[in-house]
């Protein structure tokens, strides 16, 4: 079999997978073709413009989408500001002073409201923006089925309970994924999104100085990395919000070096390095560390699954005019 034939078969199998991966025709790839034909280009341009000013925004938009889908589903709830009726998700502990990119989504939404008013949901914009962010960073492309509608409420309490934490044990993270219809493979694959972006020191500092209350560093952490991180994040409260790259080898490039870091015991977050502690997840990490194409292919598939979590379609929810507030 020649390379051209293999490529065609791969693309065909991917399209078959993607076309079968969302339920009962609730979403479809052509949802806005008639009502807002320039949607994809508008989102792409908006994310590209933001990326030119702030390379870090790619990781932020990917994380924003992830945090949206894990709480009440992919319904744009993370974008909502607090109201007299509810406390939203922005100030939940996993999000406070860390989720970002709202202004990018708001800007794209404003542009789309001028072109096709009350037509495109904020949830669909955020889902597309995450795909564009990954692509701009050198990651894979995947078709995004559309037709999500926006939620009418948000919950700080739900965000605190449902979002995975860098301090969670692997079994707790796996359980939170399972609650959203995502399996252990999705845990490993979507954790690979940490190939781009930065983390605040408080999310990993206990590994440097007081691992599990021992008063000592995490023995699994490479000694040279430990020394470097201690320099970046000294053992004082004033360093808590300082930033370190999740993947110091290629901080802004979407590649498989994240997995190589885990194999080499240089993963940043405790929850990431824990993937090497379980034989099943460690085997997947090793595969992705060796085969970048496999990671790209599986990441695209898991992102489609993530984008299908907790959908509002049809007459459920609404199409918000502004992403930060219900109509």
C-alpha positions in Angstrom: 0.0 0.0 0.0 1.5 3.4 -1.0 1.6 6.5 1.2 -1.1 8.2 -0.8 -3.5 5.3 -0.4 -2.7 5.0 3.3 -3.3 8.8 3.8 -6.7 8.6 2.0 -7.8 5.6 4.1 -6.7 7.4 7.3 -8.7 10.6 6.4 -11.7 8.4 5.4 -11.6 6.5 8.7 -11.3 9.8 10.6 -14.3 11.3 8.8 -16.3 8.1 9.5 -15.4 8.3 13.2 -16.2 12.0 13.5 -19.5 11.7 11.7 -20.6 8.9 14.1 -19.3 10.6 17.2 -22.2 12.9 18.1 -25.6 11.7 19.1 -28.8 11.4 17.1 -28.0 14.2 14.7 -28.4 16.8 17.5 -25.4 18.6 16.1 -24.2 18.8 12.5 -21.3 20.3 10.6 -23.5 22.5 8.4 -25.6 24.0 11.1 -24.8 27.6 10.3 -24.1 27.3 6.6 -27.3 29.3 5.7 -27.7 31.5 8.8 -24.1 32.6 9.4 -21.8 31.3 6.6 -18.7 33.3 7.8 -18.8 31.8 11.3 -15.7 29.6 11.1 -13.6 32.4 9.4 -14.7 35.0 12.0 -13.7 32.7 14.9 -10.4 31.8 13.2 -9.6 35.5 12.6 -10.5 36.5 16.2 -8.4 33.8 17.7 -5.5 34.5 15.3 -5.5 38.2 16.2 -5.5 37.4 19.9 -2.7 34.9 19.4 -0.5 37.5 17.7 -0.6 39.6 20.9 -0.5 36.8 23.4 0.8 33.4 22.5 -0.4 32.1 25.8 -4.0 32.7 24.8 -4.1 29.4 22.9 -3.7 27.4 26.1 -6.1 29.7 27.9 -8.9 29.1 25.3 -8.4 25.4 25.3 -8.6 25.4 29.1 -11.7 27.6 29.1 -13.5 25.2 26.8 -12.5 22.3 29.0 -13.7 24.0 32.2 -17.0 24.9 30.5 -17.8 21.4 29.4 -17.0 19.8 32.7 -19.6 21.9 34.6 -23.2 21.6 33.3 -21.9 20.5 29.9 -20.6 22.6 26.9 -23.2 25.3 27.4 -21.1 28.5 27.8 -21.9 28.5 31.5 -18.3 29.4 32.4 -18.7 32.7 30.5 -21.5 34.0 32.7 -21.0 36.7 35.2 -22.6 36.6 38.7 -26.1 37.8 39.0 -28.5 38.2 42.0 -29.9 34.8 41.2 -26.6 32.8 41.0 -22.9 32.8 41.7 -21.2 31.8 38.5 -18.2 29.7 37.8 -15.5 32.4 37.3 -14.8 32.7 41.0 -14.8 29.0 41.8 -11.4 27.9 43.2 -10.2 26.1 40.0 -11.1 29.3 37.9 -10.4 32.3 40.2 -7.6 34.4 38.8 -6.6 31.7 36.4 -9.2 31.2 33.6 -8.8 33.7 30.9 -9.7 34.5 27.3 -13.2 35.9 28.0 -12.5 39.0 26.1 -11.5 37.0 23.0 -14.8 35.2 23.0 -16.7 38.4 23.7 -15.0 40.1 20.8 -15.8 37.3 18.4 -19.4 37.2 19.6 -19.8 41.0 19.1 -18.5 40.6 15.5 -21.0 37.7 14.9 -23.9 39.7 16.4 -23.2 42.4 13.8 -23.1 39.9 10.9 -25.8 37.4 12.0 -27.7 38.6 15.1 -29.0 36.1 17.7 -27.8 33.2 15.7 -24.6 31.7 17.0 -24.3 30.4 20.5 -21.4 31.3 22.8 -21.0 27.6 23.4 -20.3 27.0 19.7 -18.0 29.9 19.5 -15.9 28.6 22.5 -15.8 25.1 21.0 -14.5 26.4 17.7 -12.1 28.8 19.4 -10.5 25.9 21.2 -10.0 24.1 17.9 -8.4 27.2 16.3 -6.2 27.7 19.4 -4.8 24.2 19.1 -4.2 24.6 15.4 -2.4 27.9 15.8 -0.1 26.1 18.2 0.8 23.4 15.7 -1.7 20.8 16.9 -4.3 18.8 15.0 -7.4 19.9 13.2 -10.8 18.2 13.8 -14.3 18.9 12.4 -16.5 20.5 15.0 -20.2 19.6 14.8 -22.3 22.7 15.7 -25.8 23.6 17.0 -25.1 23.9 20.8 -27.3 26.3 22.7 -26.3 28.4 25.7 -27.2 27.6 29.3 -29.3 29.9 31.4 -27.4 29.5 34.7 -24.0 28.8 36.2 -22.9 27.3 39.5 -19.8 28.2 41.5 -20.5 25.2 43.7 -20.7 22.8 40.8 -17.4 24.1 39.4 -15.7 23.6 42.7 -17.0 20.0 42.8 -16.7 18.8 39.2 -13.5 20.3 37.9 -10.3 18.2 38.1 -7.7 19.6 40.4 -3.9 19.3 40.1 -4.0 17.9 43.6 -6.5 15.2 42.8 -5.4 11.5 42.9 -5.6 9.8 39.5 -8.7 7.8 40.5 -10.5 11.0 41.4 -9.7 12.6 38.1 -10.8 9.5 36.3 -14.1 9.5 38.2 -14.7 13.2 37.2 -14.0 12.3 33.6 -16.3 9.3 33.8 -19.1 11.5 35.1 -19.0 13.3 31.8 -18.9 10.1 29.6 -15.1 10.2 29.2 -12.9 7.2 29.8 -9.3 6.6 31.0 -7.9 7.0 27.5 -9.6 10.5 27.4 -7.9 11.3 30.7 -4.5 10.6 29.3 -5.1 12.2 25.9 -6.7 15.4 27.1 -4.1 15.8 29.8 -1.8 16.2 26.8 -3.3 19.6 26.3 -0.7 20.6 29.0 1.8 20.5 26.2 1.1 24.3 25.9 0.6 26.9 28.6 1.7 27.9 32.1 0.8 27.0 35.6 0.8 29.1 38.8 3.4 28.0 41.4 0.8 27.1 44.0 -0.5 24.3 41.8 2.7 22.3 42.1 4.8 24.0 44.9 4.1 21.2 47.5 6.0 18.9 45.2 9.1 21.1 45.6 9.1 21.5 49.4 6.5 19.4 51.2 5.3 16.5 49.1 2.3 14.8 50.9 3.3 16.4 54.2 6.7 14.9 54.2 8.6 18.1 54.5 10.7 16.9 51.5 10.3 17.2 47.7 8.6 14.7 45.6 11.2 11.9 45.1 9.9 11.2 41.6 10.8 14.7 40.4 14.1 15.0 38.4 16.7 16.7 40.6 17.7 19.3 38.0 14.1 20.2 37.4 13.5 20.5 41.1 16.4 23.0 41.5 15.1 25.1 38.6 11.5 25.1 39.8 12.6 26.0 43.4 14.4 29.1 41.8 11.2 30.1 40.0 8.9 29.3 42.9 10.7 29.9 46.3 9.0 28.5 49.4 7.1 31.7 50.3 3.5 32.8 49.8 4.6 35.6 47.5 5.6 33.2 44.8 2.2 31.4 44.6 1.0 33.3 41.5 4.3 33.2 39.6 4.1 31.1 36.4 6.1 28.1 35.1 5.7 26.3 31.8 3.8 23.1 31.8 6.2 21.9 29.2 9.5 23.7 29.5 10.8 22.1 26.3 8.2 23.6 24.0 5.9 25.8 26.0 3.9 27.2 23.1 4.1 24.3 20.6 1.4 21.6 20.6 3.5 18.4 20.4 4.0 15.2 22.2 6.9 16.4 24.4 4.6 16.6 27.4 4.5 12.8 27.4 8.3 12.6 27.0 8.5 14.8 30.1 6.4 12.3 32.1 8.6 9.4 31.0 11.7 11.4 32.0 10.1 12.3 35.4 10.0 16.0 34.6 6.2 16.5 34.5 5.2 19.7 36.3 1.9 18.9 37.9 1.5 16.1 40.4 -1.7 15.0 38.7 0.2 14.8 35.3 3.2 12.8 36.7 0.7 10.4 38.4 -0.2 9.1 34.9 3.1 7.1 35.2 2.1 5.4 38.4 -0.7 3.2 36.9 0.4 0.5 34.4 -2.5 1.2 32.1 -2.1 5.0 31.8 1.7 4.6 31.8 1.5 2.4 28.7 -0.5 5.1 26.9 1.9 7.8 28.0 4.8 5.7 26.6 3.0 5.2 23.3 2.2 8.9 22.9 5.8 9.8 23.8 7.0 7.8 20.9 4.3 8.4 18.3 3.3 12.0 17.8 0.8 11.2 15.0 -1.0 8.8 17.3 -1.3 11.5 20.0 -2.6 14.1 17.4 -5.2 11.6 16.1 -6.4 10.6 19.5 -6.5 14.1 20.8 -8.7 15.2 18.0 -11.1 12.3 18.7 -11.2 13.1 22.4 -11.9 16.8 21.8 -14.9 15.8 19.7 -16.1 13.7 22.7 -15.5 16.5 25.1 -17.5 18.9 22.9 -20.5 16.6 23.1 -20.8 16.7 26.9 -24.1 17.9 28.3 -25.5 19.4 25.1 -28.4 21.8 25.0 -30.0 21.7 21.5 -33.3 22.4 19.8 -35.4 24.7 22.0 -33.4 24.1 25.2 -31.4 27.0 26.6 -31.0 30.1 24.3 -28.7 32.0 22.0 -27.2 34.7 24.2 -26.7 38.1 22.7 -23.8 38.7 25.1 -21.8 35.8 26.4 -21.5 37.1 29.9 -25.2 37.3 30.6 -28.5 35.6 29.8 -30.9 37.5 27.5 
